[in-house]
Amino acid sequence: MSVSEMSAKAVKDFLAEAEEILDQLCSDLGVMSDSVDGAECSPDSLNSVFRGAHSLKGLAGMFGFMGVQELSHNLENLLDSLRLGKVKLTSPVMTLLMDALEALGTMIRNLSEVGGVDPPIEQLVARINSAISAPGDSENDSIISTLGLPPSMLNALTEYEEHRLLENIRKSRNIFSVLASFPLATFDQDLAELTDILKKTGEVVSTLPSVGSSIESSIDFEILYGAAKNLDEVTLLIADTNATVRLLGNGATPPPTTASVVVGPDESVPNIQQDSSITAKSMSRTVRVDIGKLDDLMNIVGELVLSHSTISDITEKMRQAGYTGHLAELQKAAKGLERKLNELQKGVMEIRMIPVGQLYDKMGRIVRKISKEQGKKVDLKTFGADTELDKLIMEDIADPLMHIIRNSIDHGIEPPEERVAAGKSERGLIRLSSYQKGNHVVIEVEDDGRGIDLEKVKKKALERGIISDAEALSEREVIELIFLPGFSTSETVSDISGRGVGMDVVKNNIAAVSGMVDVESTLGQGSRMIITLPITLAIIKALIISTAGRFYALPITSVLESIMLHKKDILTVERKEVIQLRESTLPLLHLNRFFHLESKVNEADSCFVVVVGVAEKRLGIVVDDLLGQQDIVIKNLGAMFEGLHGVSGAADLGDQRTILVLDVSGIIHESTKGGGQI
């Protein structure tokens, strides 16, 4: 392997690890942001951020990325000061943490992108040093002496543990000493169980080993525990364990004089021995795999599926030709192969699926950043984080989803004073939710802002000459105008909006993964963007159809039913063909007319109609014949056919034929706006 190849691999390995650390930092800082200016910050969240910064510093140093290492080191110093109470978690400090995280993200991203410009970290480092050197709280820490802790225990406490002990006392919590003895064989599990019980109602400040009565068979621990509970309540809490508890000092309010507590001989703290159970093995059983490798594996599985289809066809032809010799064994083997292929296909598909919650963490950071820049107060609530979606689809919709949320904050959510005047809470709300609906995943972005002003949209469209008669447009058609290239209702140009670049790209990017975006809005109450996506675009089951002598594949996930239609049942409404299907009106689209193909057969009295649907939209596609279902692997058509409407890719059928795969959402969109003849 050459030096350049080794360097590229090092960057790749670093990026995979660093991205995971940054995502966790982003999530933990989001939790910490709720504790700004007075609210209690969870020590676990603060420690998690500190560990993340420390890990990133070490990782960057190991790979030789000195800029990332330097900023991570300074960020770690600031977080350590926060942990020790030397710096208070104020709004400016939280902003500084967010700025440092964003700078780290930019620097790491630039390692994989040519031409990226790193932010000037000198200013950030100066701000961090200024925050650390600011005068802290000079409150007398001698209140610890009221607890009557022996000097051996006080000397064993770390600076951080001493700070946490002080914080618990300042918050008028009682401090307890919990003594427990565990067998050597199971002490780690037993101690973890006791700690978990205590953490439910308070904070475990420190856990120190102590000398027990039977050193050969057991080990004792003394736990310093802070909680807003009395002695009886804590005793009841640990009643199912063999631990004993006593209250240190005189309770929550420190007395003016030092209270002496008698300490038994067994409570002295010995030298803490190095834990021999430390191991170099990873706690995680996960393996990072490049998505490209999964694509290659999926393609191989697809080829195997096609090979199986060929074997099944040959078997059927042999049966029809009267070859009965070993036909039964061949059919049995083909069925067994089919079962195993289905299991393999399902397994590969599950590996590609990741929870949408990974995308939510990134959106939370964007909401905090944009709302602060806009001077607005916005809360983000997420639902359905465990809904799973194909990794590649997730990557493709990340930017469109980000733009929709930016638009919600910029155009939708009003400034605090405007919201209060309208009788709303000064804090705006964005709801980001996802759920599975059949073979699709639906992602909704809803805000409680102004909503879309349809009259303003009409006025802007008339000014630009996009429409000539605003009154002739329905509400749905007016909303569709916001997806036109270059269209914007913003009066001023900002870093976020006003240039008319965005919503058309959002729609095109979602359509590129066979998705659909819909909008619902009520003036003065808010808007909702509904994105409907296929769960995966890898191996899918498709219905093979023919029209005008051409063959096409329809993803079975979009097929609702197929019916035989007689010509006399076709009605014409506003120059468009429709039929009545179970008390509802179904618009029709002739596939040969949509693609401008000349039919090679005479018009018959009856035809096949495939009823398809995406989200709440339905359409009947008129075709000549239905040829059955088949598993297919969708291949990209390439840049040359990028603007081809109604087609999402191509697929091999296994009999040397290549057919086009129809994009149902694209066909529905084109037909509803008059692009197709229906």
Buried (B, 14 or more C-beta within 10 A) or exposed (E): EEEEEEEEEBBEEBBEBBBBBBBBBBBBBBBBBEBBEEEEBBBEBBBBBBBBBBBBBBBBBEBEBEBBBBBBBBBBBBBBBBBBBBBBBEEEBBBBBBBBBBBBBBBBBBBEEEEEEBBEBEEBBEBBEEBBEEEEEEEEBEBBBBBBBBEBBBEBBEEBBBBBBBBBBEEEBBBBBBBBBBEEEEBEEBBEBBBEBBEEEBBBBBBBBBEBEEEEEBBBBBBBBBBEBEEEEBBEBBEEBEBEBEBBBBBBEBEEEBBEBEBEEEBBBEEEEEEEEEEEEEEEEEEEEEBEEBBEBBBEBBEBBBEBBBBBEEBEEBBEEEEEEEBEEBBEEBEEBBEEBEEBBEEBBEBBBBBBBBBBBBBBBBBBBBBBEBEBBBBBEBEBBEBBBBBBBBEBBBEBBBBBBBBBBBBBBBBBEBBEEEEBEEBBBBBBBBEEEEBBBBBBBBBBBBBBBBEEBBEBBEEBEBBEEBEEBEEEEBBBBBBBEEBBBBEEEEEBBBEBEBBBBBBBBBBBBBBBBBBBBEEEEBBBBBBBBBBBBBBBBBBBBBBBEBBBBBBBBBBEEBBEBEEEEBEEEEEBBBBEBEEEEBBBBBBBBBBEBEEEEEEEEEBBBBBBBBBEBBBBBBBBEBBEBBBBBBBEBEEEEEEEBBBBBBBBBBEEEEBBBBBBBBBBBBBBEEBBBB
